[in-house]
Amino acid sequence: MKILIIGASKSGKAAAHLAKSLGNEVFVTENQLKDKFQFTINEFDAQNISYEFGHNSLDKVDWADLIISSPGVPRDAEIIKKAEVKGIEIISEIEYSYRNCNNPIIAVTGTNGKTTTTALIEFILNSSGKNAIAAGNIGLPFAEVIKMINEGTNSLNEKSIIVLEVSSYQLDRIVRFRPNVAIITNITPDHLKYHGTMGDYVETKWKICANQNADDLLILNIDDEYLSQNRKINSKIEYFSLQTQTGGTFVQNDEIILINKEHKEEGLMLVQHLSLPGRHNVYNSLAAILATRAFEVSNENLRDALKKFEGVNHRLELIRSINEVKFINDSKATNVNSTWYALNSYDSPIIWIAGGRGDNNDYSQLDESVRRNVKKIICIGEEKEVIAQHFCAIKDCVQFETLEEAIFDAQLSANEGEVVLFSPSCKSFDMFLNFEQRGEEFAKIVNKLTSG
């Protein structure tokens, strides 16, 4: 088969290697210049994978039997439109990997919480003696994991449980993708420049369970307005909640309650014993509990893992404390809703560093949290003036051109016992390649600060 892959970044590169290893002819087209891809080019040359950089040749569509589109490639890209006119199937890397996978799959999506939930599920399963690996939008691409399984590397085999974080970009072009367990953590406005409307974004998230049947499990946050609506679902459904008693797991009097196989309530542990702070992490933990119980993890193993899990990088990550001031890296907060959780995770006054590339952000959602919890706002990036103008009437706001200047000002502004919170509420692409690089830069600067 002749496979055309649009995009040479992480998932596109992994799809190319998997497709080539399965005996296909592969061509990768990337419209960014090759300067950033020298390591990738060396790998392609070694594997005899053909490629082009700096443009997308439309004639390659005529050559292809199948197209794999990388996450975020615009729906109206010329190469996509030509493929649609010609009737060539266009799928995501997630879909292609699934078609070559025999492993049990847990798939997690949602606007916020999916990375932490995915990592927590992997941690619980491995701590309980299962063989699990997190992949997809976190860690390794799905295609790379399938190639590793085929080659028998890293102790992976066809019984290993693959825990996938999947974004709306990846779900947009699935056809047969069917996880054994699917989770939707929550839905709030995000990626609207790509999806166009909130309705399209919501429907794309729901595609995670579109192919499930009665043998599969769908786990939903019933407290979310977009997830509590009646829909025709073929799979079994279990709910988690902080507000109501559900048929899955919920919180009552600060205790996590499970509904067991006999449909009776069973206390698991107190919320205060969870290792991760914040209301949002209670939600993440409840979702992870239901997913791992489906793989027969005991209550004892659940309790032990939930007490020990240390979280993920770039999500409310404590970098260091200087003179009793905590510097927190929340670079993964790429939207307003994610920052809402961050601003409500600390009892101490917050010096909030925010900004980046906006995505039609509605900052009014943060007004109450800012009034109550924030001492000062330091604005950076393309969105700095918008943020400052929105909040300047209620809080002290300043603007800086660089992250380094913002951190220096935050250190000068913070008193003992306060928190410097880097929670951008925006995408990273104005100043950084991705949120990971942005968070690493924050940590690098903070680690160079002196206590003087």
VENNORFEN-V903150 format. One record per backbone hydrogen bond with DSSP energy under -0.5 kcal/mol. NH is the residue of the N-H (numbers start at 1). CO is the residue of the C=O. Records with the same first field share a line. If there is no record, write none. Layout:
NH = CO, CO
This chain:
3 = 1, 25
4 = 2, 66
5 = 3, 27
6 = 4, 68
7 = 5, 29
13 = 9
14 = 10
15 = 11
16 = 12
17 = 13
18 = 14
19 = 15
20 = 16
21 = 17
22 = 18
23 = 20
24 = 19
25 = 1
27 = 3
28 = 50
29 = 5
30 = 52
36 = 33
37 = 34
38 = 35
41 = 37
42 = 38
43 = 39
44 = 40
45 = 41
46 = 42
47 = 43
48 = 45
49 = 44
50 = 26, 48
52 = 28
54 = 30, 32
55 = 30
57 = 55
58 = 56
60 = 57
61 = 58
62 = 58
63 = 59
64 = 60
65 = 2
66 = 2
67 = 89
68 = 4
69 = 67, 91
70 = 6
73 = 70
77 = 74
80 = 77
81 = 77
82 = 78
83 = 79
84 = 80
85 = 81
86 = 82
87 = 83, 84
88 = 83
91 = 67
92 = 173
93 = 69
96 = 92
97 = 93
98 = 94
99 = 95
100 = 97
101 = 98
106 = 162
107 = 181
108 = 164
109 = 183
111 = 186
117 = 113
118 = 114
119 = 115
120 = 116
121 = 117
122 = 118
123 = 119
124 = 120
125 = 121
126 = 122
127 = 123
128 = 124
129 = 126
130 = 125
132 = 130
133 = 161
135 = 163
136 = 140
137 = 135, 165
140 = 134
145 = 141
146 = 142
147 = 143
148 = 144
149 = 145
150 = 146
151 = 147
152 = 148, 149
153 = 148
156 = 153
160 = 157
161 = 131
162 = 104, 160
163 = 133, 161
164 = 106, 162
165 = 135
166 = 108, 164
171 = 167
172 = 168
173 = 170
174 = 171
179 = 208
180 = 105
181 = 105
182 = 217
183 = 107
184 = 219
185 = 109, 183
194 = 191
195 = 191
196 = 192
197 = 195
201 = 197
202 = 198
203 = 199
204 = 200
205 = 201
206 = 202
207 = 203, 204
208 = 205
209 = 206
210 = 207
212 = 209
216 = 213
217 = 180
218 = 236
219 = 182
220 = 238
221 = 184
222 = 220, 240
223 = 240
224 = 221
227 = 224
228 = 224
233 = 231
236 = 216
238 = 218
240 = 220
241 = 249
249 = 239
250 = 257
251 = 241
252 = 255
255 = 252
256 = 269
257 = 250, 255
258 = 266
259 = 248
260 = 258, 264
263 = 260
266 = 258
268 = 256
269 = 256
271 = 254
273 = 270
274 = 271
275 = 306
281 = 278
282 = 278, 279
283 = 279
284 = 280
285 = 281
286 = 282
287 = 283
288 = 284
289 = 285
290 = 286
291 = 287
292 = 288
293 = 289
294 = 290
295 = 292
296 = 293
297 = 292
302 = 298
303 = 299
304 = 300
305 = 301
306 = 302
307 = 303
308 = 304, 305
309 = 305
315 = 312
317 = 329
318 = 316
319 = 317, 327
320 = 327
322 = 325
325 = 322
326 = 324, 418
327 = 320
328 = 326, 420
329 = 317
330 = 328, 422
332 = 314
333 = 330
334 = 332
339 = 335
340 = 336
341 = 337
342 = 338
343 = 339
344 = 340, 341
345 = 342
350 = 373
351 = 419
352 = 350, 376
353 = 351, 421
354 = 352, 378
355 = 424
357 = 427
358 = 356
363 = 361
365 = 362
366 = 363
367 = 364
370 = 366
371 = 367
372 = 368
373 = 369
374 = 370
375 = 350
376 = 350
377 = 396
378 = 352
379 = 377, 398
380 = 354
383 = 356
384 = 381
387 = 383
388 = 384
389 = 385
390 = 386
391 = 387
392 = 388
394 = 391
395 = 391
396 = 375
398 = 377
400 = 379
406 = 402
407 = 403
408 = 404
409 = 405
410 = 406
411 = 407
412 = 408
413 = 409
414 = 410
417 = 324
418 = 415
419 = 349
420 = 326
421 = 351, 419
422 = 328, 420
423 = 353, 421
425 = 333
426 = 333
427 = 357
431 = 428
432 = 428
438 = 434
439 = 435
440 = 436
441 = 437
442 = 438
443 = 439
444 = 440
445 = 441
446 = 442
447 = 443
448 = 444, 445
449 = 445, 446
